[in-house]
Every structure is written in structure tokens, then in C-alpha cells.
Amino acid sequence: MKKRIKKWLSVIVSVLMICQLATPLSIVAEGTEDFIPIRTIEELYNIRNDMAKNYRLMNDIDLTKATSKGGAWDFNGNGWNPIGSEDVYSATPFTGKFDGAGHKIVGMRIDIQSIPSGAGTGLYLGLFSRVTGEIYNLQMIGGLITCEKNIGVVAGSIAGSSDAIIRDCGNTGDILIDSGINVGGLVGFSKGTISNSYNTGDISSQEHAGGIAGTNYAATDNCYNTGNITVVGSSSDLPCAGGIIGTATAGVTNCYNKGNVSITNANSYSARAYAGGIVGYRNQYNP
């Protein structure tokens, strides 16, 4: 009897192992939604080929070597080519969901040394150029975004521009843009809600800078910043620096800041320069 039970148990285990091996590995299901798994730099880069699908990180991805000078993913010497940039730093939107699943994207470098032919008067810099879907559970660790060119820049570790829901995300890298219009630890310019997120990197811009977003027209909740926020307002008529949001038109609640916030070199017509520990400037206008 014992031998017969052992035999049947062996058969059941074998069947279960075969079923597991036969399960497709190309799709990760969550409820009624399917997520395409992202395990490599190439898979991350190729999101630009279908910007409406849902994606999920399955492990940490280290871009340190790949986006360094001469690295395998160094675009025109400028480092990472943002998803949606169309090779000219434009703002084609990612409309799906991106689940970081608590994993990290490490060491992403964007350092604008040359402007591609066909680029407009503004550059959108970040992991994505623009997001309109949902980004969550993502950690951007130890990256660096810089630009010294005299061209308008909208930059954040996750995206330059966002109409998305962003939650449970963080950034530890510095984003230092001499010609920045809107620069933030997570996103530069936002019309989407941001919650349960943080920044510890130093942020600098020429016009609007914040630990979470340079400008946000939607609610910001349960966020914190410990990085230093600096606006060098040499050519701006309204430089705004905030520990959480540089310029806000909606509520900023349950947030705190421990970083220094400053505005320097405001020129003679910048009589209105706004700096604040949480919000630099509260704008009632909401386009």
C-alpha cells in the first residue's frame, strides 16, 4: 500500500513540474491585465516599440556601464536615450502601466553633449520622455542627468513630462540642468498625481525646481525630499524652488522636506522669486 501511495505521489509531482515548465514566460498576469516582463537593458529599451502595453521589472537593471561614455547604450555620447524620445528628445507618451515591482534601475546617465539634428527647442529627459499611464513601485538609484546646453530642458529621473499616476517611486540621483525649465527628482512637469514617493538627489534648474516635481498641476501626497534644491534664475522672470514642488496649483499634503532650498543669481527683472520648504510658488492657474 505504501509503495502504491509513493508511486502516485511521484506521478503527481512529475505532472505538476511539466505543467510549470509549460507555462508561457512571456506574459506575467495580474488580475485581468497582462504585463510583459522586463529583465534586460534591451527589453527596457524596446518598450519604445509598443508604448501602450503594460510592463513589469523582474529584477534590478544596472545602466552604469551601459550608459557611460562609449557604453553599449550610450546614445550620441549623451548616455541613455529616453523611451519616447524618437531620437530627438521629443515627448511621445508612454500610455501603459510600468510596474517596477520594487526593483531598481541603477546608474542611468544622461549628459547632453550634442543636440541631435531635428530636435526642437526643448528636450525631455528621463527614463521616459513623457508618461500618461501609470508608473509605480520603481526605484531610480544613483543616476545623473546633466545639461549645460542653452536649450530648454524638462527633466526628471522617471520622466521629463507626466500626465500619469505616479506612486511608490523614488530617486537618489542628481539632476543638474543649467538651462532647465522644469526639473524634479521624479518628473519635471506634471499634470498627474504623485504619491508615496521620495527624492534624495540634488536638483537644480534655471526656472522651476522641486524635489518631487518642478511643476505639478495635480495633487502631491505622502512624499518627502532630502536633496538640495537650487534655482539659478539668471534668465527667468519667475524662478521658483520648492522642497517638494517648485510651482504647484493643487494640494500638497502629508509631505516633508529636509533639503536646502535656494534661488541664486536672479536677474534684475526677477523681482518675484519664490522659494519654500515645501512649495516655492502656489499658482492658482490650472490649464
N, C-alpha and C positions, 0 to 999 in steps of 0.2 A: 504493500500500500504506500509506504514512504517513498519507494523508488518511483511509483507512478506519479505521485504529487510533485516530486522533484523534476520529473520529465516534463510535466505540464507547465511548471513554473519556468523552466528553461525555454520552452516554446513561446510563452507569453513575453518574456524578456526579449527574445530574438525578434518577435513581431514588432514590439514597441521600438526597438532600435532601428529596424528597417523603416518604419513609418517616420521616425525622426529624421533619418537621413534623406528621406524622400521629400521632406518639407522644403518648398522653394526658399532660397536665401535672398532673393532679390527684393522682397517686399516685407516690411515689418508692419503688422496690423495693430491698430489701436482703436477699439470700438468699431465704428463703421468706416474709419478712414485708413488709408494705406500710406505708409511712409517709406520712401526709398532710403536705404541705409547708406551712410557716408563713412568710409573707413580710410580713404587715402586722399592726398592732396589733389590728385587728378579727378577723383569723384567730386570733391568740393568745388574745384574749378569748373567742372562741367555742368554745375547747376544752371549756368547761364544758357545752356541749350534747351532748357524747359523751365521757365520761370514761374509756372503755375502749379507745379507739383509740390507735394509735401516731402520733407527730408528730415532725417534724424542722424545725428552723430552717434557712432557706435564705439568710439574711442577718442582719446586725445589726438590732435593733429599738430605737429610741430613744424612751423613755417620758417624757423630761424635761419637755417642754412639755405632753404629753397628760395627765399625772397631776399637773401643778402646779395651784394654786388656779384654779378656773374652767376648767381644761383640758377637752378633749373626752372624756377618760376619767377625770375626777375624780368619784368616787362619793361623794355626800353631803358634799363638801368634804374627804373623808378620803383622797383620792388613789386609787391602784389598788385595785380590788375583787378580792380573791384568787380564783383559779379554784377553785371548790368551796365558796365561802363561802355560797352560796344567799342572798346579800344581807344576811345576819345574822352573818357571820364564823363560821359553823359549820365543820365539818370533813368535808364529803363528799369521799371519797377519789378521787384520780386513779389509776386502776389500770393504765393503759397504759405505754408507753415514750415518753420525751421525749428526743430526741437534739438537743443544742444544736449539733452539728456544728462545734464550735469558735467559734461565733458569740457575740455579746454581747447581753444585754438591759441597756440603759443608762438610768440616771436614774429608776428606779422609786421613786415616793414613796408611802408610806403614813403618814399623820399623823392619828391618831384624834382628831377634834374632837367627834364626836357618835356615840352608840351607837344603831344602828337599832332600831326597835320590833321585838320578837320575838327579839332577841339574848339568848344565855344569859349565864351568869356568867363565861364565858371566851371570849376572842377568839383566833382562829387566823389569824396574819398571815404573808404571804409572797407570792411569785409564785403559789404554790398554797396552799390551806389545809392539805391533807393529801395525801401521796403514798404509794402502796403498790406501785407497779410498779418502774420503773427510770428514773433521771434521769442523764444523762451528757453530757460534753463541753459544758458550759454555763458561761458566764461572766456573773456578775451584777456590773455595773460602776457605781460612783458613785451607788448608790441611797441612800435614807434611810427608815428605819422608826422612828417615834416614837409614844409614847402616854403621856399624863400622867393619864389617867383612872384612878380607883380601881377597876379591874376586872382580873381575872386575864388575862394575855396569854401566849400561846405563839407565839414568833416566830423566823423565820429568813429569809434572803433567798430561798431556794428554797421552803421550806415551813415552816409552824408545826409540824406533826407529820409524822413519816415512819416507815413500815414498809418503805420501798423500799430498793433497792440504789442508792446514790449514788456515782458515781465520776467522776474527772477534771473536777471542777467548782471554781469559785472565786467569791469575793465580795470586793469592795473597798469596799462602802458601810457606813455606820454603822447600828447597830440599838440604839436607846437607849430602853429601856422602864422607866419608873419603877415600874410595877406588874407587871413581868414575873415569871412563874412559871418558865418555861424559855425562855432566849433564847440563840441561837447564830448564828454567822456564816452557816452554811448551813441548819441546821434547829434548831428549839427543842427538841423532844422526839423522840427517835429510838429505834426498835427494829430498825432496818435497818443494814446495813454501810455504812461510808463509807470511801472510799479515794482516794488520789492527788489530794487536793483541798487548797485553801488558803483563808485569810481574811486580809485586811489591814485591815479596818474595825474601828472601836472598838465594843465590845459592852458593854451594861450591863443589869442586871436587879435584881430585888429578892430573888430566891431562888437560882436556878441560872443560871450564865452560862459559856459556853465559846467559844473562837474558832471551833470547828467545830460543836459542839452543846452546848446547855445540859445535857442529859442524854442518854446513849446506853446502851441495854441490849444493843447488839451491837458487833462489832469495829470498831475505827478503825485504819486503816493508811496509812502514807506520806502524812501530812498535815502542814501547818505553819500557824502563825499569827504575824503581826507586829503585830496590833492590840492596843490596851489593853483589858483585861477587868476590869470593875468590878461588884461586887455591893454594893448599898446595902441591907443586911439589916435594915431598920427594923421589919419585921413578920414576919420569917421565923425559925423556931426552928432552922433548919439551913441557913444561907446557904453556898453552895459556888461557888467560882470557879476555873476552870482555863484554862490557855492553850490547850488543845485541847478538853477535855471538862470541864464543871463537875462532874457526877456520872456515874461510869462503873461498869458492872457487868461489862463484858467487857474483853478485852485492847485496849490502845492501844500500837501498835508502830510503830517507824521514824518517829516524829513529832518535831517540834521547835517551840519557841516562842521568840520574841524580844520579845513584848509584855509590858508591865507587868500584873501580876495583883494585885488588891487587893479587900479587903472593908472597907467603911466603915459607920458608924452601926449596927453590930449592937447590938440592944437587950439589956436585962439578962438575958433568959432565953435568949439566943443564946450560951450558954456553948460550944456546939460550932459553930465557924465554920471552914470549911476552904478554904484557898487553896493552889494548887500550880501550878508552871510548866507541867506537862503535864495533870495531873488534879487537881481540887480534892478530891474525895471518892471513894473506892473503895467502892462499895456491893456487898455480896455477894448482895443480894436481886435476883432476876430474875423479874418476874411473867410 
